[in-house]
């Protein structure tokens, strides 16, 4: 049975142009720009200096406080400089700029394609591995994952894995579920062990039947993991809406899922946790959708953290002449960027090129109190009244 949240929601054109296409590997760029603040919380403390040699996976900035995250080099080469760069939000951030030389990795990362099923570490050791690997929420929130796993005496009884990806155009999570399904399920087992719980759900919208079938076939080999198909509706992937749809529980106003015994992770984060615990691999790359109706080669790509956006666009065929706006993320929650030198960070999910006609500002007409906004608001608010405040 398809589940959903009870209030509001809208049906938008999906435009999943790159759905079910093989994920390609983007070539390593000549230079990367790695911000030391690409997570919620305190910026990381830089450990390297200009002229230092670094390897892939080497720690270059350590977390500075409880809510912070380690940052690792995604390439091997020489630190060219430490400088301020502009991120997708237009803010200036400190970044380590590395000139790429070769592809030398630190020794303890397992680069094989072998899938490691046995989870030998204790819950405390798992959390430590995740902390050291710099894992953060990859659905966009970028909240440090180790913090979620430290329940602070709150009773956790349910884990929810967010595989909804309701944002139009984006397909990175969908294709990751198809290509790394077994690793994702093992990642769920790792998180369950860290939280000391037995129950987990994977929420996936019904427009991804191939992912539902594939993950269901693997999940049935494990105890306590249920794949829950969900109705196609935006914002089905919102954390509060997802929790309400699957458990019927409601996150209190001003509260967090942990307050009602629930922890939520994105599928990309879950895969990164598998790699951190089973492969000793820090978060140095991720899958990103590069898409648009007029791109000649839209698709999903494995991209090293710090890669400039222009490198992704070039791999997808270059900027079409009629492009009116480039969005970092999806059309609903993403941000328009002013230039193509913005680097990919841990929370990046997509690069969307919209044609000029789609980006024109429309005239805002006076409210006639039709109340359509009330019927679609997933939070049960009355926006037409808020307009008059």
N, C-alpha and C positions, 0 to 999 in steps of 0.2 A: 504494500500500500504506500502510495506517495504521501509524504507528510509536508507540512509547510507551517509558517507562522500565521497566527489568526488575523492580524490587523494589516490592512493596506497592502502595499506592494504594487509594482507595475510590470507590464510586459514590454520589453524593449527589443528592438531588432538585434539579434545576436551577432551577426557578421563575424562568425568564427571561421575566418578565411583559412587559417592554418591548422584547423582541427585534424587530428589523426595523421599528420605529416611527421616523418622522421625528424628527430631533433638533430641538427647539424652542429658541428664544433667550429666555433669562430676562431680563426687564426689569432695567435697571441700578437697584440699590437707592438709597435716599436717602443712605446712609452705608456706607463699607467700612472693614474693620479688617484691615490688611495686616501680618502678622507679618514681622519681619526675619530670623527663623530658621525657614524652612520647607524646609530642606534639611539633608543630613548635612554636618557640618563646622562651621566657625566662623560665628557670626551675622554678618550684613552690617552695615556701618557706616552709620548713618543720615546722610543728606545734607540733609534738609529740617528746617524748624523750624515751630513753631506760627504760623499765619497765612500761610504761603507758599501761593501759587497753583501748582497742578500741572496737567499735561495727561496724557491717556491715553498711556502708553508712556514717560513721563519716568522717568529713573533717580531713585529716592528713597533707595536704600541700596546701597552698592557692596560687592562681595565683599571680605572681610578675611582674606586668606590663600589658599593654593593650593586647598585643599578648602573652598570657600565659593561663594556665588553672588550675582549681582546681583539686586536686587528693584526692580520698576518699578510705577508707579502704574497701576492698572487703570481709573481713572476720571479725569475732570477736576473740579476744584473747589478747595477750601481745606483745608489741613491744620488740623484742629480741635485736635488735641493728639497728643503722643507719650506712650503710656501702656502699662501692663502689661495684657494680656488673658489669658484662660484658653483653651488650645488643646484639641483633642480628647483628648489624653492627660492632661489635668488640670494641665499645667504652665503656669506664668506665663511669657509671652513679651512682649518689647518689640514694639510694633506702631505703625504710622503710621495714625492714624484720620483719614479724609478725608470731609468733607461734600461731596456731589456737587452740582456746578453745571454744567449743560450737558453737552456731549459733544465737547470740543475735543481733538484728537489732535496729537502732535508731527508735524512736517512730512514726515519721510522715510519714514513707514510707508506701504506700498502697500496700500490698502484695497479694491482692485478684486478681482473674482472671476476675473480672468485667471490661467490656470495657466502658470507660467514653467518651461519645460523645460530651457533651456540653463543649464549650470552653468559660469560663467565664472571663478570664484574659484579660487585655488590652495589646496592642503590647509591651509597655514598661515592663509590668509585665512578659510577656512571655520571653522576652530577658533576664531579670534578673534571671528567673528560669533556663534558659539554661546556663547562666554564672555560677550560683551557683552549678549546677549539673556537671560541668566539661565536657560538651559535646564537642567532637572534630570530625573531619572528620574520618569516620571509613572505608573509601575505601582505606586508605593507606597514604593519605597526612597529616592527623592529625592536620589540621588547626583548631584553636579554632572556634567553630560554632557561638558564640556570635558576633565575629568580622564581619563575613559575613552578619549578620543581621543588622549591623549598617552601613547603606549605605553612611553616610557622605555626604548628600545632592545630591547623585547621583540617578537619576530616575531609579527605577527597575520596569520592566513590565512583567517579565517572570521568573518562577521557573522551573527548570528541576531536576527531581529525577532520579538518575543513578541506574538502575536495570539491567545493561547490563551484568556485570560479564563475560567479554570476556576472562579472564585469564584461560588457560587450567587447568583442575583438580578441580578448586575451585567451590563449590556449596553452600556456606554459605548464600549468598544473595538470591539465587534461593529458597532455602528451607525456609528462613525467609519470603519471599514474600508469600509463600504458607500457612505458619502457622500463620503469623501475618499480614495478608493483610488488615483487617479492621483498626487495630491500625496504620498501615503505612499511610493509606488514611487520618485518623484523624490527624496524624502527619503532613501531607501535608497541611491540613486546618489550623493547628496551625502556620506553617511557612508562609503561605499566609497571615494570619492575622498579624503576626509580621512584614512582609514586606509591608503590606497594598496594596496587589495586588490581582487580580482576576483570573489569568491564570497560570496553571501548567501542565507540561507534565511528564509522567513516561516513560522513554526509556527502552525497554526490547528487547533483541535479540530474533529472531524467534525460537531459539532452546529451548525456555521455554514457549511453548504454554499453559501449565497449569497455569502458573503465569499470562500470558497475559489475559486469560479468567477470572481468579478469580479476578484480580485487576480491570479489565474492568467492571465486574458485580457490584462491590462495588463503583467504581468511578462514574458510571452513576447516582448514587443517590446524587451526589454532583455537584455543578455548577463549571464549569471552569477547571475540571481535565480531561485530555485526556491521554489515554494509547497509546503510539506510538511504534508499532512493528518495529524492525530494522533488517537489513540484518546481517547474521552471518559473521563477518569479524573482524580480529584483527588489530588495537586497537580501536574497536568500542566504548569501554568504556572510552577511553581517553577524558578528559574534553573538549578539543578543538574540537576533532572529533565528540563528542556527540552533542555539540552545533551546529556545522556546519550541521550535519545530520538532526536535528530536526527543526532548525530555519533558516538555510541557512546563518546565520550571522557568521562573522569571528572575533575571538579575535585578536586584534592588537598585533604586535610583541612587547614583553616586557610588554604587558597589562594583564588585568584580565577580567574574564567574567563580573564583575560588571561595567566595562567601557563601555559595550554595553548593559547594562540594564538587565543582566541575573545573576541569582544565582543558583548554582548547589549543590545538596546534594546527598549523597549516601543513599540507602534504609535503611542500618543499622543505619546511623546517624538519619534518619527520625524517625525510631522506637524509638531510644534512646531519641529523642526530645519529642515524645509522652509520654514516661515513665517519663521524667523529669517534664513536665508540668502537666500531668493528674494524675500522681502517686507519685510525689515528690521523684522519684528515681534517684539518681546520676548514672553516668556511672561506674558500678562496675563489669559488665560481658558483654560478647558478644558471638556471634556464630562464631565458627572456624571449618574449614574443616581439617580433618586429613585423608590423603589419600596416595595412592601408589598402583601400580599394584599387589604387593605381600603382602600387609597388609591383615590380616585375617578378620578384622572388620573395614573397612574404613567408615567414616561417618562424620556428623556434630554434634558438641557438644556445649552446653551452658557452657562457661568456665569463672571462676572468674579471674579478672585481677590480675596478679602477679603469676599465676600458672606456675610452671616449665614445659617446653615442654615435658619432659620425662613422665609426668603424662598423657598427651594426647596420646602419642605414646603407652603407656601401655594399655590405654582404647581401642585403635584400634588394639590390638593384639601383641604389642611389635615390636622390630626392626627385620625385616627379615634378614637372614644371608647374602643375596646377596646385601644388601644396600650399595651403593657407596657414596651417599650424602644425607644429610637432609637439606631441604630448608625451610626457614621461609617465607611463602607467596607462590606465584605460580612460575612456571618455567620461565616465561618471566621477571617478575619484582621482584621476591623474592631474598633473600640472603641466601647463604649457611652458615650454622652455624657450629662452631668447636666443640660444646658440647651440651648436652641435658639439661643443667641447665638454659638455657636462659628463662626468664619469658615472658608470654603473656602480651602484652600491649594493649592499646585502639585501635591502628591501625593494630593489627595482624589479618590476614584473613585466614591463613592456615598453615599447616605443611605438607610438601610433602617429602615422602621417595622414592628416585629414585634408581633403581638397578644400579650396577656398570657399566654395558654395556652402559647405557644411559648417563653416566656422563663422559665417556672417552673424552679427548681432541682430536679434529681432526686436522690434518695437514692443515695449512692455505696456500693455493696456491696463486700464483701471480695473480693479477687482469688482466683479458684479455679484460676489457672494454666492457663486454656484455650488460651492462646497465640494467640488471634485477633489480639491487638495486634502480635504478631511478623509475622503474615502480611500486615498492611496497612502496616507501617512502611516508608516509602520510603527511609529511610536505612539499613535493614538492622540496626536495633538490636533489643534484647530488652527492651521496656518493663516486662514483668512482673518482671524481675530488678531493674530500676532502682527499682521501687516499694519494694523491700525494703532499699534502701541507707540 
